[in-house]
Amino acid sequence: MRVVHLVDLRFAPWSVLAGVIDARAGADEHAVVLLGGTTALSRARAAGVPVDLRLAPPVGSPRACRSVLGRALAELGPFDVMHAWSGESCVLAEDVCAGAAVVASVFESPACMAARKARRAVDSMRRASALQFGDEVTRGAWLDTSDPPAGEVVVGPPRIPDWGRRGDDLRRVLKIDAGMGVIVAASEPGESIDAMLCMYIVGVLSERGMRATVIVPSDATGLDRAERFSVYHLGKWTVRVCDRPVWECLSIADGVVVADRAPCDGVRRFETIVTGAQWGAMLGLPVLAPRVERYEKVLHGDVRWVEAGDRLGFVRAAHDVLRARPGGGSAPARPDDGDAPVDRLYRLCGVVNA
C-alpha cells in the first residue's frame, strides 16, 4: 500500500509530526507533501520527517493550491490512501485524491478557521474513510454525535516518538545542568504560550532559592518582553528558548506546564492543543494546568490544577513539583503505547501498518 500524507503544521505542528512519524514506522510506502513555508520545513527536518514535496499555499489556505498539488501528485505516482493532517487539508485531499481512500487526523478546533471553511471541512470529514481526533473534546467540536460520519472514528493522541540520545544533547545545548529543575511549556500552537507567565514562575522560584527554568518555543507570546525583563535583571532569571520537537524537551523535563495566555471556555481564534501535556502525563510527569473545563476533560494523571489567572498558584505548584524531583533529573521512561491510533486508523481503510 502507498500512502501520501498531506501535512499541515499551522495549528498543532508537533502533534502532526509525531503522527506522521508513527505512520511512517509501518512497512507500507509513504510520501510526505508539506503544506507550508520555511518554518514548517524547519520543523519537519527537526523532527526527522523527510519531505518529498513542499507547497506554500497562497494566502495560507491549503485548498488554494489544489491545481498545483494535482499535477505534483501525478508525478509522485499512484497511491492507495491520502492521509490529511488537518481539517482544511481533508478538504484538499477530497479534491485531489482521484479515487483513493481519504483518512484524516485532526487535532485543532474548528475555532481555528472561518465558519465557512469549518463547515466545508466537516462535510469532507463526514465522507472520509476513517477519522482520528486527538481527544473527545476535539471530536465533539467537529462532529455532531446525532449525525455520525460515514467512516469509523478513532480518538487518541499520537504515540510519543522515540527521542533516542538527543535528550542528553539538549541539556548541553541549552546549558542546563543536572541540578537545575526543568519545566516544559508544551502547548500548541506556540502563540498560545504566555512567556511572561513562564518567566514569572522562574523568577519567583529563583527568589525562593530554587534553580529552575522553563523551556518555551520561539513563537511564544510575549517572549520579547520576557527577554527584556531578563536583561533588566542581569540574566538572573531566564527561560530557555528551544524549537526542538516537544518530545525531546520532555526527555529532560521534571514537569509540564500549560501556560495558556488566555484560558477560557468560549470560542476564540484558536484553541490551545495540549498533546504535549498529555504526553507528559503518559510519561509520569506532573502537569500544571489552569482549571478549565476542556482541559479537565482531556488531561489525566498527575495534574496539578491551578485556578485560571492565578500566577502565584502556578508558582506554588511548580515549587512542589521541583522540590520532589529526583536528584539526577533523568529522562522518563517511554510507555508501551500498544495499539496506537494510527494503527487502528489504517486498518479501518485496509492498510496494514506493521
Backbone hydrogen bonds, N-H to C=O, Kabsch-Sander energy under -0.5 kcal/mol:
donor,donor_aa,acceptor,acceptor_aa,energy
3,V,29,E,-3.1
4,V,81,V,-2.6
5,H,3,V,-0.5
5,H,31,A,-3.2
6,L,4,V,-0.5
6,L,83,H,-2.9
7,V,5,H,-0.8
7,V,33,V,-2.8
8,D,6,L,-0.6
9,L,7,V,-0.5
9,L,35,L,-0.6
16,V,12,A,-2.6
17,L,13,P,-2.4
18,A,14,W,-2.2
19,G,15,S,-1.9
20,V,16,V,-2.4
21,I,17,L,-2.5
22,D,18,A,-2.2
23,A,19,G,-2.5
24,R,20,V,-2.7
25,A,21,I,-0.8
25,A,22,D,-0.7
26,G,23,A,-1.4
29,E,1,M,-2.2
31,A,3,V,-2.3
33,V,5,H,-3.2
33,V,31,A,-0.5
34,L,32,V,-0.6
34,L,53,L,-3.0
35,L,7,V,-3.1
35,L,33,V,-0.5
36,G,34,L,-0.9
36,G,55,L,-2.4
41,L,37,G,-1.9
42,S,38,T,-2.5
43,R,39,T,-2.1
44,A,40,A,-2.3
45,R,41,L,-2.4
46,A,42,S,-2.5
47,A,43,R,-1.8
48,G,45,R,-1.2
49,V,44,A,-2.8
52,D,32,V,-1.7
52,D,50,P,-0.6
53,L,32,V,-1.6
55,L,34,L,-3.0
60,G,57,P,-1.5
61,S,58,P,-2.3
64,A,61,S,-1.7
65,C,62,P,-1.8
66,R,63,R,-1.5
69,L,65,C,-2.6
70,G,66,R,-2.5
71,R,67,S,-1.7
72,A,68,V,-2.2
73,L,69,L,-2.8
74,A,70,G,-1.3
75,E,71,R,-1.1
76,L,72,A,-1.6
77,G,73,L,-1.2
80,D,2,R,-2.3
81,V,2,R,-2.0
82,M,101,A,-3.0
83,H,4,V,-3.0
83,H,81,V,-0.5
84,A,82,M,-0.7
84,A,103,V,-2.9
85,W,6,L,-2.0
90,C,86,S,-1.2
91,V,87,G,-1.1
92,L,88,E,-1.8
93,A,89,S,-2.6
94,E,90,C,-2.0
95,D,91,V,-1.6
96,V,92,L,-1.6
97,C,93,A,-1.6
100,A,97,C,-1.6
101,A,80,D,-2.0
103,V,82,M,-2.3
104,A,130,A,-1.7
105,S,84,A,-2.7
106,V,132,Q,-3.0
112,C,109,S,-2.0
113,M,110,P,-1.6
118,A,114,A,-2.4
119,R,115,A,-2.4
120,R,116,R,-2.0
121,A,117,K,-2.4
122,V,118,A,-2.5
123,D,119,R,-2.1
124,S,120,R,-2.0
125,M,121,A,-2.7
126,R,122,V,-2.2
127,R,123,D,-0.8
127,R,124,S,-0.7
128,A,124,S,-0.6
128,A,125,M,-1.1
129,S,102,V,-2.9
130,A,102,V,-0.8
131,L,152,E,-2.3
132,Q,104,A,-2.5
133,F,154,V,-2.2
134,G,106,V,-1.3
139,R,135,D,-2.1
140,G,136,E,-2.7
141,A,137,V,-1.7
142,W,138,T,-1.5
143,L,139,R,-2.9
145,T,143,L,-0.6
147,D,144,D,-2.2
150,A,126,R,-2.9
152,E,129,S,-1.0
154,V,131,L,-3.2
156,G,133,F,-2.9
166,R,163,W,-1.9
168,D,165,R,-0.8
169,D,165,R,-1.2
170,L,166,R,-1.8
171,R,167,G,-1.2
172,R,168,D,-1.1
173,V,169,D,-2.4
174,L,170,L,-2.6
175,K,171,R,-0.6
175,K,172,R,-0.7
176,I,171,R,-2.6
177,D,175,K,-0.6
180,M,177,D,-1.7
181,G,211,R,-2.5
183,I,213,T,-2.0
184,V,255,G,-2.2
185,A,215,I,-2.6
186,A,184,V,-0.9
186,A,257,V,-1.0
188,E,273,I,-2.1
192,S,189,P,-2.0
193,I,190,G,-2.0
194,D,259,A,-2.9
195,A,193,I,-1.0
195,A,221,T,-2.6
198,C,194,D,-1.7
199,M,195,A,-2.4
200,Y,196,M,-2.4
201,I,197,L,-2.2
202,V,198,C,-2.2
203,G,199,M,-3.0
204,V,200,Y,-2.5
205,L,201,I,-2.1
206,S,202,V,-2.4
207,E,203,G,-2.1
208,R,204,V,-1.2
209,G,206,S,-1.8
210,M,205,L,-2.6
211,R,209,G,-0.5
212,A,210,M,-0.6
213,T,181,G,-1.9
215,I,183,I,-2.5
216,V,214,V,-0.5
216,V,240,R,-2.8
220,A,217,P,-1.5
221,T,190,G,-0.6
221,T,193,I,-1.7
223,L,220,A,-1.3
226,A,222,G,-2.2
227,E,223,L,-2.6
228,R,224,D,-2.2
229,F,225,R,-2.3
230,S,226,A,-1.9
231,V,227,E,-2.3
232,Y,228,R,-2.6
233,H,229,F,-1.5
234,L,231,V,-2.1
235,G,230,S,-3.3
236,K,233,H,-1.8
240,R,214,V,-2.2
241,V,239,V,-0.5
242,C,216,V,-2.6
242,C,240,R,-0.5
248,E,245,P,-1.1
249,C,245,P,-1.5
250,L,246,V,-2.2
251,S,247,W,-0.8
251,S,248,E,-0.6
252,I,249,C,-1.6
253,A,250,L,-1.2
254,D,182,V,-3.3
255,G,182,V,-1.0
256,V,286,P,-2.3
257,V,184,V,-2.6
258,V,288,L,-3.1
259,A,257,V,-1.1
260,D,258,V,-1.8
261,R,192,S,-2.1
273,I,188,E,-3.8
274,V,272,T,-0.5
276,G,186,A,-0.7
278,Q,274,V,-2.2
279,W,275,T,-2.8
280,G,276,G,-2.3
281,A,277,A,-2.3
282,M,278,Q,-2.2
283,L,279,W,-1.9
284,G,281,A,-1.3
285,L,280,G,-2.8
287,V,302,D,-2.7
288,L,256,V,-3.4
289,A,287,V,-0.6
289,A,304,R,-1.7
291,R,306,V,-2.8
292,V,290,P,-1.9
295,Y,292,V,-0.8
296,E,292,V,-2.3
297,K,293,E,-1.4
298,V,294,R,-0.7
298,V,295,Y,-0.6
299,L,295,Y,-2.6
300,H,298,V,-0.6
303,V,301,G,-1.8
304,R,287,V,-3.7
304,R,302,D,-0.5
305,W,303,V,-0.9
306,V,289,A,-2.3
310,D,307,E,-2.3
311,R,309,G,-1.3
314,F,310,D,-1.5
315,V,311,R,-2.0
316,R,312,L,-2.8
317,A,313,G,-2.2
318,A,314,F,-2.7
319,H,315,V,-2.7
320,D,316,R,-2.2
321,V,317,A,-2.1
322,L,318,A,-2.7
323,R,319,H,-2.2
324,A,320,D,-1.0
325,R,322,L,-1.0
329,G,326,P,-0.8
337,D,335,P,-1.0
340,A,338,G,-1.1
343,D,340,A,-0.6
344,R,340,A,-1.7
345,L,341,P,-2.6
346,Y,342,V,-2.3
347,R,343,D,-2.0
348,L,344,R,-1.6
349,C,345,L,-0.6
349,C,346,Y,-1.0
350,G,347,R,-1.5
351,V,346,Y,-3.0
352,V,350,G,-0.5
353,N,351,V,-0.8
354,A,352,V,-1.1
